[in-house]
């Protein structure tokens, strides 16, 4: 099935100041369910928000199958099969009401439109010209929407249009556009009789095509029309790339027949009936010519996006147009871990590593093509930990970051900073190498008993078995000044560029270091029930026991909320230019490999279970002992309810302590301590704690606080 995705721009017949093309930047991209022809993302697959910077390699990409794309300048949107809208833009976020029931989308330079199933229009973003103030006429009975820079359009069921924004608000709709309109693009309007009118709001509509038109596409300073015979007509101007313009009158032979859809930016794009693409004008076809198997096209400025029939998408740009738009794609479930850096790494289930960067796939040493258990990425170097405890390093060695220490073996974990590397050994010691300008590779003397490591831009962290955090390296923004709260009870650590996160045993998160984007201002939602943490350059992320995601901090290009699919359940996070979320439940993870999932081990901490340490003997005893006694099944243990954490065992005494604080009030406002005799406390046969006492007050309220 062929679909036309977008067409935008200025009204035809109008000259504009010459501008060099703007690069199209992806910033906030949410991925979700697939359309027909491409499977939906499921548990184990990865989705992302933010800009991945480079396309996901086809070798690991999971298509997401989009219904419609809309791109204008720095703002792009996608309509998904489930009726939700996703957006990639630095400051423009899709409102909640556009997350379901949407059937059409359009956008301008700084605003977006969504048409709901009930025929109403939702608008958001910039309102400098009234472009997001939806008039009453567009709140029902609408069947399509369109937009240009500061203008919004709605097509009604009766074939009339509603227009608002720059040059439109308050201007009466011309009689010719009050009925019989079947399609819109920018300031072009296709009539039921096959004619094409152009209207800018301040003048009388101009008829550019008398009859025979079936589709319109409004480019930056030119217009295109698809005729009933499958040919394309154009008028206006194309940029030459050198500051000049040429008339947009010539159409290549391939676009004179068999065309089924058109799009326009600085150039014109035509989709042929056989699924091939023809492009001409600015940029000499923007590198998209010759593509086959295409089902839909879209264009903006010097960029063309194509949606392939297999559900995958690709972006093409003219050399002068700057950054290439990255077409939405997920990552398949056979990727178990990601490490994002100057070169991105993906660890596959078979123990192999895939590497890629802006130039495409990157060479991975033979030694890292099998038997790998963990990966890490720095600014210009990469690390892989082998199952045999050895480390493979490659990439830039400008600071010695890939020159391994002599006889490095017995490694259980690795981490990479900007230009330095860390390795945690099985004996609890830490090895460090690479850039030491700030002392980031000078491991504190006597450091031992380490169970986890993390590397920031120019600092290093270690988590000890006693739950304390040790930090060394640059302290320019307080990143190695460990707060008192991180000196005990910590179960996991993460390091960003200049900030750190620590996950406490009670499920709360603490943060310290650079806070210029609020990355150290922990939100209330991350103060309890957290399962795991991750830190990026300026981002902080927490995954809760129920799989929900809490995110804070972030710079201009990554302030995007987590995608809807990730909010429903995330088991793992990796942060680079984008934030990647592995879909699923934390209860699926058993990172220490002892047979008991990590969440269950958190719930059973009172019995001595530690999710950081493999305890196969304890797990075996847990499953066999009480199960044989008929107390519970293995599945019941693995599915312990998230959020119902058992009381922790004291590391100092080995005992479990429950403190109950009785309080009394006579006015339901002021509660004071009310001592109860220990002799009056008992545990009945059902395991309930019973308190019996005789109050001295004739009328009082009692409250019980549990610590």
matplotlib code that plots the C-alpha trace (Angstrom):
import matplotlib.pyplot as plt

x = [0.0, 1.4, 1.0, 1.8, 3.4, 3.8, 4.1, 4.8, 5.8, 5.4, 2.6, 3.4, 4.1, 5.8, 9.5, 11.4, 14.8, 17.4, 18.5, 21.0, 19.4, 19.1, 20.3, 17.4, 18.2, 16.6, 16.3, 13.3, 12.2, 9.8, 9.4, 6.5, 4.3, 4.7, 2.3, 1.2, 4.2, 6.5, 6.3, 5.6, 8.3, 8.0, 9.7, 13.4, 13.5, 15.0, 13.3, 14.8, 14.1, 16.4, 18.7, 20.7, 23.0, 23.5, 21.1, 20.7, 22.6, 20.3, 22.0, 20.3, 17.5, 13.9, 11.4, 8.6, 6.4, 5.0, 1.6, 2.6, 5.6, 5.6, 8.8, 9.4, 12.7, 13.9, 10.5, 9.4, 6.5, 5.3, 1.8, 1.7, -0.7, -2.0, -3.2, -0.4, 1.9, 5.6, 7.8, 11.5, 12.2, 14.3, 11.5, 8.2, 6.5, 3.4, 0.6, -1.1, -4.3, -2.4, -1.2, -4.2, -7.0, -5.1, -5.7, -3.7, -0.8, 0.9, 3.5, 5.0, 8.4, 7.5, 4.0, 2.1, -1.4, -3.2, -6.6, -8.5, -11.0, -13.9, -13.0, -11.4, -8.0, -5.4, -2.6, 0.6, 3.8, 4.6, 1.6, 3.3, 0.9, -2.1, -1.2, -2.1, -5.3, -7.7, -11.0, -14.3, -14.9, -11.9, -13.1, -15.5, -16.1, -12.5, -11.1, -7.5, -5.0, -2.0, 0.5, 3.2, 5.6, 3.1, -0.2, -2.6, -5.3, -8.2, -10.3, -13.9, -16.3, -18.2, -15.1, -14.5, -11.4, -10.7, -7.5, -5.7, -2.3, -0.2, -2.3, -5.3, -6.7, -9.7, -9.6, -12.8, -12.5, -12.9, -16.0, -13.9, -12.4, -15.7, -16.5, -15.1, -11.6, -10.1, -6.5, -4.1, -0.4, 0.9, -1.0, -2.1, -5.6, -6.8, -10.4, -12.8, -12.8, -9.1, -8.2, -5.5, -5.8, -3.2, -4.2, -2.1, -4.9, -4.3, -5.3, -7.8, -7.1, -5.2, -6.0, -2.7, -4.1, -7.4, -8.1, -6.7, -4.7, -4.9, -2.3, -0.4, 3.0, 4.2, 7.9, 10.1, 9.8, 8.2, 5.1, 4.4, 1.2, 0.6, -1.7, -4.3, -2.1, 0.7, 2.9, 4.3, 4.1, 6.2, 6.6, 8.5, 12.2, 14.9, 18.0, 21.3, 23.3, 25.4, 23.0, 21.1, 17.9, 16.8, 13.2, 11.5, 9.9, 11.8, 10.7, 12.8, 11.5, 11.0, 8.6, 6.4, 4.5, 3.7, 3.9, 1.6, 2.8, 4.8, 6.6, 8.6, 11.2, 13.9, 13.5, 10.8, 10.4, 8.1, 7.2, 6.6, 4.0, 6.8, 8.1, 11.1, 11.8, 12.8, 14.1, 15.3, 15.9, 18.1, 20.9, 20.6, 18.2, 19.5, 20.9, 17.5, 17.4, 17.4, 15.7, 13.3, 10.7, 9.4, 5.9, 5.9, 7.9, 8.3, 10.6, 11.6, 14.3, 17.2, 16.1, 14.1, 12.7, 11.5, 9.5, 10.2, 7.7, 9.4, 8.7, 12.2, 13.0, 15.9, 16.9, 18.8, 20.3, 22.0, 25.7, 24.9, 21.8, 23.8, 22.7, 20.8, 17.4, 17.5, 14.4, 12.8, 14.0, 14.2, 16.9, 16.1, 15.9, 19.0, 21.0, 21.5, 23.5, 24.4, 27.4, 27.2, 30.2, 32.3, 31.7, 28.5, 28.6, 25.9, 26.5, 24.5, 23.2, 25.8, 28.6, 29.6, 29.9, 28.6, 30.1, 29.0, 29.4, 28.5, 30.5, 28.5, 29.7, 33.0, 35.6, 35.6, 38.7, 38.5, 38.9, 35.7, 33.6, 32.8, 32.8, 32.1, 30.1, 30.3, 31.1, 32.0, 32.6, 34.6, 34.9, 37.2, 37.9, 36.0, 36.3, 35.0, 35.2, 35.5, 33.9, 37.4, 38.1, 40.3, 39.8, 39.9, 40.5, 40.6, 40.2, 42.0, 45.1, 46.1, 46.1, 47.0, 43.4, 43.7, 47.1, 46.1, 48.1, 50.5, 48.9, 45.5, 43.2, 40.5, 38.4, 34.7, 33.6, 34.8, 34.0, 35.2, 35.5, 36.2, 39.8, 40.4, 39.5, 38.7, 38.6, 37.2, 39.1, 37.6, 39.6, 37.9, 40.8, 40.6, 43.0, 43.0, 44.8, 44.6, 44.4, 45.5, 45.4, 43.1, 44.1, 41.3, 43.5, 45.3, 43.5, 43.4, 46.0, 44.6, 41.3, 39.8, 36.5, 35.1, 32.0, 31.1, 32.8, 31.8, 33.7, 32.7, 34.3, 37.4, 36.6, 36.2, 33.9, 34.0, 31.3, 32.6, 31.1, 30.3, 28.0, 30.3, 31.3, 34.9, 35.6, 38.8, 39.9, 38.6, 36.6, 36.1, 32.3, 32.1, 31.9, 34.4, 33.1, 31.1, 28.1, 27.7, 24.5, 26.7, 29.1, 26.9, 23.9, 24.6, 23.9, 24.6, 26.4, 26.4, 28.5, 27.7, 30.0, 30.3, 27.7, 27.1, 24.1, 24.0, 21.1, 20.5, 19.4, 16.0, 15.3, 16.1, 18.6, 21.1, 23.1, 26.0, 28.3, 27.4, 23.7, 23.5, 20.6, 19.1, 20.7, 21.4, 18.0, 16.4, 12.6, 10.3, 9.5, 13.1, 13.2, 11.7, 11.1, 14.0, 15.5, 18.4, 20.0, 21.9, 23.6, 24.5, 26.3, 23.7, 20.9, 19.8, 17.4, 15.9, 14.0, 11.5, 10.6, 7.4, 9.4, 8.3, 10.9, 11.8, 14.1, 15.5, 18.2, 19.1, 20.3, 18.6, 18.4, 17.4, 14.7, 12.3, 10.1, 10.5, 8.5, 5.1, 6.2, 9.1, 6.8, 4.8, 7.8, 11.6, 14.2, 17.4, 18.7, 21.7, 22.5, 24.4, 23.2, 19.8, 18.4, 17.8, 15.2, 15.0, 11.3, 10.1, 10.1, 13.0, 11.7, 13.1, 16.7, 19.1, 22.3, 24.3, 23.2, 22.3, 18.8, 16.8, 15.7, 17.1, 13.8, 13.1, 16.5, 15.7, 12.5, 14.4, 17.3, 16.2, 17.1, 20.6, 20.1, 22.2, 21.4, 25.0, 26.5, 25.9, 24.5, 23.6, 23.6, 21.2, 18.9, 18.9, 18.1, 15.3, 13.7, 14.0, 13.7, 10.5, 9.1, 9.4, 7.6, 4.7, 5.1, 5.5, 6.5, 9.5, 7.3, 5.9, 9.3, 10.3, 7.2, 7.4, 5.3, 7.4, 7.3, 6.7, 10.3, 10.9, 12.6, 16.4, 18.8, 21.3, 24.8, 26.3, 24.2, 22.7, 19.3, 16.0, 14.6, 11.0, 10.4, 6.8, 6.2, 2.8, 1.4, -1.7, -3.9, -7.1, -7.8, -6.6, -4.0, -1.3, 0.1, 2.5, 4.4, 2.4, 4.6, 3.3, 4.6, 6.6, 4.7, 1.5, 2.8, 2.4, 2.5, -0.5, -0.6, -1.4, 1.8, 0.0, 1.5, -1.1, -1.0, -3.2, -3.4, -5.8, -5.8, -6.0, -7.9, -11.6, -11.5, -8.3, -7.0, -4.0, -1.6, 1.1, 4.3, 6.5, 10.3]
y = [0.0, 3.4, 6.2, 9.9, 11.1, 14.9, 18.0, 21.4, 24.9, 28.5, 29.6, 29.4, 32.5, 34.3, 35.2, 34.7, 35.9, 33.3, 31.1, 28.3, 25.0, 24.3, 20.9, 18.8, 17.6, 14.7, 15.4, 13.7, 10.5, 8.1, 4.6, 2.3, -0.3, -1.3, -0.9, -3.8, -5.3, -4.9, -6.7, -4.7, -4.0, -6.6, -7.5, -7.6, -5.1, -1.7, 1.7, 5.1, 8.8, 11.6, 11.7, 8.5, 10.6, 7.9, 5.3, 2.0, -0.6, -2.9, -5.9, -5.1, -2.8, -3.6, -1.8, 0.1, 0.6, 4.2, 5.2, 8.8, 11.1, 14.9, 16.9, 20.7, 22.3, 21.1, 19.5, 16.0, 13.8, 10.3, 8.9, 5.3, 2.5, 2.6, 6.1, 7.8, 10.6, 10.7, 13.7, 14.6, 18.2, 20.1, 21.8, 20.6, 17.8, 15.9, 16.6, 13.6, 14.1, 13.3, 10.0, 8.0, 8.2, 10.3, 9.7, 12.6, 14.9, 18.0, 20.4, 23.8, 25.1, 25.2, 23.8, 20.5, 19.5, 16.2, 15.2, 12.9, 10.2, 12.4, 15.0, 17.5, 19.1, 19.5, 22.0, 22.7, 24.5, 28.1, 30.4, 33.6, 34.1, 32.3, 29.0, 26.9, 28.7, 26.2, 28.0, 26.5, 25.4, 23.0, 21.3, 19.0, 17.5, 17.7, 15.0, 16.2, 18.7, 20.6, 23.2, 25.5, 27.7, 29.8, 28.6, 25.8, 24.3, 21.9, 20.2, 19.7, 16.9, 19.3, 20.1, 23.5, 24.6, 26.3, 28.4, 30.1, 31.6, 34.1, 35.9, 33.6, 34.4, 36.7, 36.5, 35.2, 31.9, 32.6, 31.1, 28.8, 27.1, 26.8, 23.5, 21.0, 20.8, 17.3, 17.9, 20.6, 21.3, 24.5, 27.2, 24.8, 23.4, 20.5, 20.7, 17.9, 18.9, 18.4, 22.1, 23.5, 26.9, 28.8, 31.1, 32.9, 34.5, 38.1, 37.7, 36.1, 32.4, 31.9, 28.9, 27.3, 24.1, 24.0, 20.3, 16.8, 17.1, 14.3, 15.5, 18.6, 19.3, 22.7, 23.1, 25.9, 28.2, 25.9, 23.8, 20.4, 18.7, 15.1, 14.8, 12.1, 10.6, 9.9, 12.8, 15.6, 19.4, 21.9, 25.7, 28.2, 28.0, 25.6, 26.7, 26.1, 25.5, 28.5, 31.2, 31.5, 30.0, 28.3, 28.0, 24.8, 24.0, 21.0, 17.5, 14.4, 11.8, 9.3, 11.6, 12.1, 8.9, 6.2, 8.5, 7.8, 10.2, 13.4, 15.4, 18.6, 20.5, 22.4, 19.7, 17.5, 13.8, 11.4, 7.8, 5.5, 2.8, 0.2, 1.4, 3.3, 7.0, 9.9, 13.2, 16.4, 20.1, 21.3, 18.8, 16.8, 14.3, 14.4, 10.9, 9.1, 8.3, 4.6, 3.5, 0.6, -1.1, 2.2, 2.6, 6.3, 9.4, 12.7, 15.7, 18.9, 21.4, 19.3, 16.0, 13.1, 10.2, 7.0, 4.3, 0.9, -1.8, -4.1, -1.5, -0.1, 3.6, 5.5, 9.2, 10.9, 14.4, 16.6, 17.3, 20.9, 20.1, 19.1, 16.3, 13.3, 12.7, 9.3, 7.3, 5.7, 2.1, 0.0, -2.6, -6.3, -8.4, -10.5, -7.4, -7.8, -4.7, -1.4, 0.9, 4.4, 6.5, 7.9, 4.4, 2.7, -1.0, -3.7, -7.0, -9.9, -13.0, -15.1, -13.2, -11.1, -7.3, -5.0, -1.5, 1.6, 5.4, 8.2, 6.5, 3.3, -0.1, 0.0, -2.8, -5.0, -7.0, -10.7, -11.3, -9.4, -11.2, -14.1, -15.0, -11.4, -10.9, -7.1, -3.9, -0.3, 2.7, 5.9, 8.9, 7.2, 3.8, 0.6, -2.3, -5.8, -8.2, -11.9, -14.8, -16.0, -12.8, -11.1, -7.7, -6.6, -2.8, -1.0, 2.5, 5.6, 5.2, 8.8, 8.7, 5.0, 4.1, 0.9, -0.2, -2.9, -3.3, -6.2, -9.7, -8.3, -11.3, -12.4, -9.4, -9.4, -5.9, -3.0, 0.7, 3.5, 7.2, 9.8, 8.7, 6.2, 2.6, 0.6, -3.1, -4.8, -8.0, -11.1, -10.6, -7.2, -5.0, -2.4, -1.8, 1.5, 2.9, 5.7, 9.4, 10.4, 14.2, 14.4, 11.3, 9.2, 6.2, 6.6, 3.9, 4.7, 2.7, -0.3, -0.3, -3.8, -5.5, -3.8, -5.3, -2.6, 0.2, 3.2, 5.8, 9.4, 11.8, 12.3, 10.6, 7.0, 5.3, 2.0, 0.3, -1.8, -4.9, -3.0, -0.7, 2.3, 4.3, 5.4, 8.1, 9.5, 11.8, 15.2, 17.0, 20.3, 20.1, 17.9, 14.6, 12.9, 14.4, 11.4, 12.4, 10.7, 9.0, 7.1, 5.8, 2.9, 0.9, 1.4, -1.5, 0.1, 3.1, 5.0, 7.8, 10.6, 13.1, 15.1, 13.6, 10.3, 8.3, 5.7, 3.3, 2.6, -0.7, 0.9, 1.6, 5.3, 7.2, 9.8, 12.0, 14.4, 16.4, 18.7, 19.8, 22.3, 20.5, 19.2, 15.8, 15.7, 16.9, 13.5, 13.6, 12.2, 9.2, 8.0, 8.1, 4.7, 1.4, 1.9, -1.2, 0.1, 3.4, 4.8, 8.1, 9.8, 13.0, 15.2, 12.6, 10.5, 7.5, 5.2, 2.0, 1.1, -2.4, -2.4, -1.6, 2.1, 4.7, 8.0, 10.4, 13.8, 16.2, 16.3, 18.9, 20.5, 17.4, 14.9, 16.5, 14.1, 11.9, 8.2, 6.7, 5.3, 1.7, 2.1, 3.6, 0.4, -1.7, -1.3, -3.7, -2.0, 1.5, 2.6, 6.3, 8.1, 10.9, 9.1, 7.1, 3.5, 1.4, -2.3, -3.2, -5.8, -6.3, -6.1, -9.4, -11.0, -10.1, -12.3, -10.4, -12.4, -15.6, -17.6, -18.6, -16.1, -12.9, -9.6, -8.3, -11.4, -11.1, -7.6, -8.8, -11.6, -9.4, -10.1, -13.8, -12.9, -12.7, -10.2, -9.4, -8.3, -11.7, -15.1, -17.4, -20.6, -22.7, -20.4, -20.2, -24.0, -24.4, -21.8, -23.6, -27.1, -26.9, -25.0, -26.1, -29.7, -28.8, -27.4, -23.8, -22.2, -22.9, -21.8, -19.6, -17.9, -17.0, -15.6, -13.5, -11.8, -8.6, -5.5, -2.8, -5.2, -5.3, -7.4, -6.0, -5.8, -7.8, -5.7, -6.0, -5.4, -7.8, -10.2, -9.7, -8.4, -5.5, -4.1, -0.9, 0.0, 3.5, 4.0, 7.5, 9.0, 12.0, 13.3, 15.7, 13.8, 16.5, 16.4, 12.9, 12.1, 9.0, 6.4, 3.6, 0.1, -2.7, -5.4, -7.9, -6.9, -7.9, -11.3, -13.1, -15.4, -18.5, -16.6, -14.6, -11.4, -9.2, -8.5, -5.6, -5.6, -2.7, -0.7, 3.0, 5.4, 8.0, 7.7, 9.1, 8.9, 8.0, 5.8, 5.7, 3.1, 4.1, 1.4, 2.0]
z = [0.0, -1.0, 1.5, 1.1, 4.4, 4.2, 2.1, 3.5, 3.0, 1.8, -0.5, -4.2, -6.2, -3.4, -3.3, 0.0, 1.3, 0.3, 3.1, 3.2, 4.2, 7.9, 9.2, 10.4, 13.9, 15.7, 19.4, 21.1, 19.4, 21.0, 19.5, 20.0, 18.3, 14.7, 11.8, 9.5, 7.7, 10.7, 14.0, 17.2, 19.7, 22.5, 25.8, 25.2, 22.4, 22.9, 22.3, 22.8, 23.4, 22.4, 19.3, 18.6, 16.5, 13.9, 12.4, 14.1, 12.1, 10.0, 11.6, 15.0, 14.0, 14.8, 12.5, 14.1, 11.1, 11.0, 9.7, 8.8, 9.2, 9.4, 9.4, 9.3, 10.2, 13.6, 14.4, 13.4, 14.3, 13.6, 13.8, 15.0, 14.2, 17.8, 17.3, 19.4, 18.3, 18.9, 18.4, 17.9, 18.7, 21.2, 23.0, 21.5, 23.4, 22.4, 24.9, 26.7, 24.8, 21.5, 22.9, 21.7, 19.2, 16.6, 12.9, 11.2, 12.1, 10.7, 12.0, 11.4, 12.4, 16.1, 16.5, 16.0, 15.1, 15.8, 14.4, 16.8, 15.8, 17.1, 14.5, 16.9, 16.4, 19.1, 18.7, 20.8, 20.6, 19.6, 19.5, 18.4, 15.5, 17.0, 15.2, 18.2, 19.2, 17.7, 16.5, 17.4, 13.8, 14.1, 17.2, 15.4, 12.0, 10.8, 8.4, 7.8, 9.0, 7.5, 8.7, 7.6, 9.6, 11.6, 10.1, 10.8, 8.5, 9.0, 6.3, 7.3, 6.3, 4.0, 2.0, 3.5, 5.3, 8.7, 8.8, 11.7, 12.5, 10.6, 7.9, 8.5, 11.9, 11.6, 7.8, 6.1, 4.2, 0.5, -1.1, -3.3, -0.2, 1.7, -0.1, -2.5, -1.0, -0.8, 0.2, 1.5, 1.7, 3.0, 1.0, -1.7, -1.9, -4.1, -5.2, -6.0, -9.6, -9.9, -9.8, -7.5, -5.7, -3.8, -0.9, 1.6, 3.6, 2.6, -1.1, -3.4, -4.1, -7.3, -9.6, -10.6, -12.1, -13.9, -13.7, -13.5, -10.3, -7.6, -5.0, -4.0, -2.3, -1.2, -1.0, 0.4, -2.6, -5.1, -5.5, -7.0, -8.3, -9.1, -12.1, -12.8, -15.6, -13.1, -14.1, -12.0, -12.6, -10.7, -10.5, -8.4, -7.6, -6.4, -4.5, -6.3, -3.2, -3.9, -2.8, -6.1, -7.5, -10.6, -11.9, -10.9, -14.2, -15.4, -14.5, -15.1, -17.6, -14.8, -13.0, -16.1, -15.6, -13.1, -10.0, -7.1, -4.4, -4.1, -1.4, -1.4, 0.6, -1.1, -3.7, -5.2, -4.5, -6.4, -5.5, -8.4, -8.6, -8.6, -5.3, -6.7, -5.9, -8.1, -6.6, -8.3, -7.6, -4.8, -4.1, -7.3, -5.8, -2.2, -2.6, -2.6, -6.3, -7.1, -3.9, -4.3, -2.2, -0.9, 0.4, 1.5, 1.2, 3.1, 2.6, 4.4, 3.5, 2.1, 3.6, 2.3, 4.4, 2.9, 4.5, 3.0, 2.4, 4.9, 7.7, 7.9, 7.1, 5.8, 5.7, 2.9, 2.9, 0.3, 1.2, 2.1, 4.2, 7.3, 9.6, 8.3, 9.9, 11.7, 10.8, 13.8, 14.6, 17.7, 18.6, 18.5, 21.7, 20.8, 22.0, 25.7, 26.5, 24.9, 25.6, 24.0, 23.3, 20.5, 19.0, 20.1, 21.1, 21.2, 23.0, 21.4, 23.0, 21.2, 22.9, 19.8, 19.7, 17.0, 16.8, 14.8, 14.6, 12.3, 9.5, 9.8, 11.1, 12.9, 12.9, 16.0, 16.9, 16.3, 20.0, 20.7, 18.1, 20.5, 24.1, 25.4, 28.6, 29.1, 27.1, 27.8, 25.6, 26.1, 23.9, 21.4, 22.8, 23.4, 25.9, 25.9, 28.9, 27.9, 29.6, 30.6, 32.6, 30.0, 28.5, 24.9, 24.2, 20.9, 19.4, 20.3, 22.4, 22.7, 26.5, 26.8, 27.3, 25.3, 26.6, 29.1, 32.3, 32.2, 32.8, 33.3, 34.1, 36.4, 35.6, 36.5, 35.4, 33.2, 32.9, 30.6, 31.1, 28.4, 28.0, 30.9, 31.7, 34.8, 35.5, 38.6, 39.4, 41.0, 44.1, 44.7, 43.6, 40.8, 37.9, 36.0, 33.0, 30.4, 31.0, 34.6, 34.3, 37.3, 39.1, 37.7, 37.2, 40.5, 42.5, 46.2, 48.1, 49.9, 48.0, 48.3, 48.7, 45.7, 44.0, 41.4, 39.5, 37.4, 35.4, 34.8, 32.3, 34.5, 37.8, 39.0, 41.5, 43.4, 45.5, 48.3, 49.8, 53.0, 51.0, 51.0, 47.9, 47.2, 44.5, 43.0, 40.2, 39.3, 42.0, 40.0, 40.5, 43.7, 41.8, 44.1, 47.4, 48.5, 50.7, 54.0, 52.8, 50.2, 52.9, 53.8, 52.6, 48.9, 46.5, 43.0, 41.5, 38.3, 36.9, 34.4, 32.9, 36.2, 38.5, 40.3, 41.5, 44.3, 44.9, 48.6, 50.1, 51.0, 47.3, 47.4, 45.1, 46.2, 43.8, 43.9, 41.6, 38.7, 38.8, 36.0, 34.4, 37.7, 37.2, 41.0, 42.1, 42.8, 42.3, 44.9, 42.7, 42.9, 46.7, 47.1, 45.3, 42.8, 41.3, 39.2, 38.1, 35.1, 34.4, 31.2, 30.3, 32.1, 32.6, 35.5, 35.2, 37.8, 37.1, 39.7, 41.0, 38.9, 35.7, 35.6, 34.7, 36.5, 34.5, 35.5, 34.4, 30.7, 28.3, 25.4, 23.2, 25.9, 28.0, 26.4, 28.7, 28.4, 25.5, 26.4, 25.8, 28.2, 30.9, 30.8, 31.7, 31.4, 32.6, 31.6, 30.5, 28.4, 28.0, 25.2, 22.9, 23.3, 26.2, 25.3, 27.2, 27.1, 27.3, 29.9, 33.6, 36.0, 37.3, 34.1, 35.1, 37.0, 36.6, 39.1, 37.3, 40.4, 39.3, 41.4, 39.7, 41.0, 42.2, 44.2, 45.8, 46.8, 48.4, 50.2, 51.5, 55.1, 54.5, 53.4, 49.6, 47.8, 44.1, 43.6, 44.5, 42.9, 45.7, 43.9, 47.1, 48.9, 45.9, 45.5, 49.2, 48.9, 46.0, 47.3, 51.0, 51.7, 48.3, 49.4, 52.6, 50.5, 51.6, 48.2, 44.6, 42.7, 40.5, 43.6, 44.8, 41.4, 41.3, 44.7, 44.4, 43.5, 46.1, 49.1, 50.2, 53.3, 56.3, 55.9, 58.0, 60.0, 58.5, 61.9, 64.1, 61.5, 63.2, 61.8, 63.7, 63.5, 65.4, 66.1, 67.4, 69.3, 69.3, 71.0, 70.4, 71.7, 68.9, 65.7, 65.2, 67.9, 68.4, 71.2, 72.2, 74.0, 75.5, 75.3, 77.5, 75.7, 77.8, 76.0, 72.6, 71.1, 67.8, 67.1, 65.0, 61.8, 62.2, 63.2, 65.9, 68.5, 71.0, 74.1, 76.5, 78.6, 77.7, 80.6, 78.5, 78.2, 74.6, 72.5, 69.0, 68.5, 65.5, 64.8, 62.9, 61.6, 61.1]

ax = plt.figure().add_subplot(projection="3d")
ax.plot(x, y, z, "-o")
ax.set_aspect("equal")
plt.show()
